[in-house]
Amino acid sequence: MLADKLRPFLDRYNEISALLSDPSIINDIEKMTKLSKEQSSIEPIKNAASQYIQILNDIEENKALLDDTELGELAREELKSAQIRKEDLENEIKILLLPKDPNDDKNIFLEIRAGAGGDEAALFVGDLFNAYIRYADLCGYKFEIVSQSEGSAGGFKEIILLIKGKGAYSKLKFEGGTHRVQRVPETESQGRVHTSAVTVAIMPEVEDSEIELNPNDLRIDVMRSSGHGGQSVNTTDSAVRITHIPTGLVVTNQDGKSQHKNKEAAMKVLKARLYEMQEAERIAKETSDRKNQVGTGDRSGRIRTYNFPQNRISDHRINLTLYRLDTIMAGGLFDEIIEPLIAHHQAEAISEAGL
């Protein structure tokens, strides 16, 4: 019974309340902080549980009054309302009872990279970048470009953003994967539709304490920043390339004029990639595994298709198709896809948990 599963949360909440009022620990800042954080984390479940138990009591009271000649009709109406509220609370509680992803509240690195399709893929990286920053703005998130490599005909071969805001990872974590685009390139004289692909990776920003790097495992090279065709755009050796020797991961940054800032930015991205790899090893089924997200970058391993001639956007994981691609891209309205993805994931998790 769902009420039985909620009782431990209510008991623990009350236990913490008593501890926080205990004079013997009032001066123990570390313990008080830890208890306050734990209480805050279970407060939503506690509030929903209290309402749920009250609704169950209301239902029983109204059932007992159904045969009453004076109150029966009123009890019947209140019972109907209570049953609806009970179902709503059950759905809310089931979601609250799911194990929380420890990364959900973190900032993210969002990496978009051109795959198959040459110049057209690079141009779509630019389009997707613009759509994502519009979405970030709608969510109230801040963003900064960590690194970028421009395409020869426009767009980007690769661009990495740091998106800052509570819940950024929880909102965008399902964006990782291969995104396929079908449209007529501006350079196509025959009007033929071309298919290209870009890859997206979502990586949580990690604290220094969450990932340990042995300096002996790193090879750090500095060089001059370069523009298109190798043209020098910087007269100092400010570009930085960091290689993590054990894994072979390589991160390059040349966006800033300061070697120190480029090194710092590259190190943050490297730590995020290493953290993600460790998480994937710890939880093999997690979709945050970078290799699963990015795949090979070809046209077949796709999670989503953007078909411009048909004004269609399709997410293949949940069989969702919307015929308003232009509006979604122009306005950054990704919640129209992200919210159904989150709901689908929650439904699957509830089923697996047997709630």
N, C-alpha and C positions, 0 to 999 in steps of 0.2 A: 504494500500500500504506500502511495506517495507520501502521505502524512508521516509514516514511520521513518522514511528516509530524511525527512526534514527535521525531526526532533533533535538529532545530534548538533545541527547548526544552531538551533535555538538555545540548547544547553551551553554550547561553547560561547555563544555571544554573551549570555548572562554571566558565564564564568569569567570572561574577560572583563566585563563591566565591573564585577566585584574586585578583580585583581587591580584594575586601574584606580579603584577607590581605597586600596590597601595602603595605609600610611608607611608600611615597611619598604615599599618600592617606589614611593613617590619621588624620591631623589635619584633613582636609577634611570637616567635619561635613556640609555640604550635599550633597557628592557621595556620602558614605557613606550618608546617609539615603535619597537617591534610589536608589542601588543596592540597599539593603536592601528598600525598598518593591517594586522590580521583582522581586527574588528571591522575596519573599513572595508576589507575585501569580502567579508561574509555578510555585511549589512544588507545588500540588496536581496540575498536569499532569505535573511531573517525577516525583512519587511514583507516579502511575498509570502513566506511561510505563515506569518502571523495572520495575514489577510485570508490565506487559504483555510487555515484552521477555523477562523471565524465564519467563513462561508459554509464550511461543513456543518458547523453547529447551527447556523441559520437554516440550512436545508433540513436538518433533522427536526428542528422546532416547527418549521412550516408543515412538514409531513404529518406531524402529530396533530395539527390543527385542521387538516383537510376535511374531516367529517364534522367539524364544528358548524352548527347552523348559522351562527352569526359571523364567524371569522374565516370560514372555509374558502369563500371566493377570494378574499384578500390574500390568504395564505397561498392559494393556487397561483395568483399573479406574482407574488414575491418569490415563490419557488421557481417559477419559470425564469425570472431575472437572475436568481442566485445560481441556477444551473448554467446559464450562459457565462456568468462571471467565473464560475468554477472552471469551466473549460478553458477560458482565456488565461486564468492563473496557472493552470496545469501546463499549458504550452510555454508560458513565461518561465516557470520554475524548471521545467526540463532543460531549457537552454542555460539557465543559471547553474544547473547542476553539472553541466558538461565541464570536463577539465579545461582550465583556461590556458591558452597558448601563452607561454611566458614572454613571447616577443610581441604580443598584440599591441602594447602601448608604445612601442619603440618607434623612433625615427627610422627611415629606410634609405638605402641606396637603390635607386631605380636605374638600371642599365638597359639601354636600347641599342641594339647592334644590327647593322645591315647583314642579311644573309644572302640567299640566292636572289638574283635579279639585278645586280650591278648598280648603275646609277639610279634606277627606279626604286630599288630597295633603300638606298641612302636618302632619297627624297621622302620616302614614306617614314623613315626614322624621324625626319624633321617634322612631318605632319603629326605623328604620334606624340612626339615630344611636346608640341604646342597644345595638343588636346589634353595631355596629362597635366601640364602646368595650369590649364584652365580648370581642370578638375580639382587640383590641389588648392587653387584659389577659392573655389566653391566650398571646399571643406574647411577653409580657414587655415590651411597649412602654409608654411613658408618653404621656399626652396632655394637652392643655390647649385650652380653648375660646378661639379667637381672636376670633370675633364671632358674634352670633346675632340673629335677628329673629323674635320669637315670632309664632305664628299666632293669630288672633282666637278660635279655638275650641280652642286647645291645639296642641302640636307646634311646628314652626318653619316660617316662610316660607323661611328660609335659615339654615344654621349652618356655620361653618368651624372645623375642628379642626386643630391641629398635633400630629401623631403622631410621637413620637421613639423611635428604636430602629434598630439596624443591620439593614438589609434591609427596612425598612418599605416603601420604594418597590417593591422587587422583588416583595414579597408582594401589594401592593394596587394595582399599576398597571393591572391588567385590570378593576378595578371601575368605571372611568370609562365613563359612558354613561347611557342612559335606563333606569330601572327601573320596570316597570309593576306596579301592585298591583290585584288584584281581590278585593273583599270587601264585606260588607254593613256600611255605616256604622251607628254606634250611633243616629244620628238617623233611620234609614230604617225607617219603620213597616211597610212592605209586605214587608220581607225581601228586597228586590231587590239583586242584586250590582252595585256600581258599579266602574268602571274609572278609576283615577287614574294619574298618572305623576310621578316625581321624577327629578331629574338628579344625577349624581355626577361630580365632577371630581377627579382626583388630580394634584397638582402637587408636584414635588420642592422642598424648601427649598433656597435657593441662598445661596452666600456672596456677600458684597459684591463680591468680586473677579470674580465670574462674570457680573455684569450691571452695566452702567454706566448711570447715570441723570443726564441733564443737568437741573440745577435749573430751567432756563428752560423745560423741557418739562412742568413740573408746575404744576398749580393746586391749592393747598391751602386749603380752606375749613374754618372751625371754626364750631360751632353748639352749641346746647344739646341734650343727649340727650333723647329722648322715649320714652314708653311707648305703650301702646295708646291709639288715638284721639288721639294728639298730646299726651297728658297729660305735663306736664313732670315728669321724675324726677331732674333735676339742675339746680341753680341756677347752675352755671358752664358756660362754653362749652367743654366737654370733648370733645364728639363731633368727629371729624375726617373729612373727605371729601377724597380725593386723586384728581385727574383727570390721567391721562397724555395730554396734548393730542395728540401725533402718532397714537396708536392709538385714543383715545377710551375707554380702559379707566378705569373708576371703581371705587374701593374706599372703603367707608365703615366706620368703626369707632367704636362708642360704648359698648363694654362696660366699659371701665375708668373710674375717676373722674378719672384723670390724663390731661390732653390729650397730654402727652409720650408716655405709654405707648400711648395710642390711635393716635397718629401713627406710632410705631415699629411697632406691629402691622400697621397698614394698609400701611405701606411694605414690610414683609416679604411680605405677600400680593401686592402689586402687582409686586414683583420676581419672585416665583414665577410669576405669570401672564405677565409679559413674557418670562421665560426660556423658558417652555413654548412661547410663540409663536415665539421664535427657533429653538428646537429643531425645531418642526414645519416651519418654512421650510427648515431645513438638511436635514432628513430627511423628505421629503414623505410617506413611507409610515408614519411613526411614529404609533402610536395615541395618543400623548400629546398630540396636537393638541387643544386645549381645545374647539374648535368640533365636532370629530368626537366627542369624549367626550360633550359636553353635548347636542349637537343642538338641536332646537327646543323640547324639553320637552313635545311632544305625546304622544299615546298610541300612535303607530305606530312611531317610531324607537327600538325597545327592544333592549336586550341581554339582559334578564332579566325574567321574570314571577313574581310572588308571588301565587299563587291560594289564598286562605285557606279557602274552602269545600271545596276538594279537598285541602287540606294539601299543596299542590304548589309546588315551586320549580323553575323551568326556566331554564337558560342557553341562549339560542338560538344562540350562536356555535359551541358544540360539541355541540348536541343532547343536553344532559344534563338529565334530569328526576329529581328526588328527591321522594318522598312523605313528608317529615319536616320540612316548613316550620316547624311550631311549635317543634320541638326545635332546629333550626338558628338561628332567630331568638332564642329564649330563652337559648341557650347561646353565641351568637356563633360557631357552628361553621362559619365560612365556608371553612375549609380543605377541606371536603368538595366545594366548588366550585372554589376557587382552585387547589388542587393539580392537578386535571384540566386546568384552563385553562393552567397553566404547562407541564404535560407536552405538551399539544397545541401550544403555541407552540414548544417546544423541538423537537418532531418536525418541524414545518413548517420551522424554521430549519435543521435538520440536512439535510433534503431539498433545500432551496434551496442550501445550501453544498456539496452533493454529497459529504458525508462518509459 
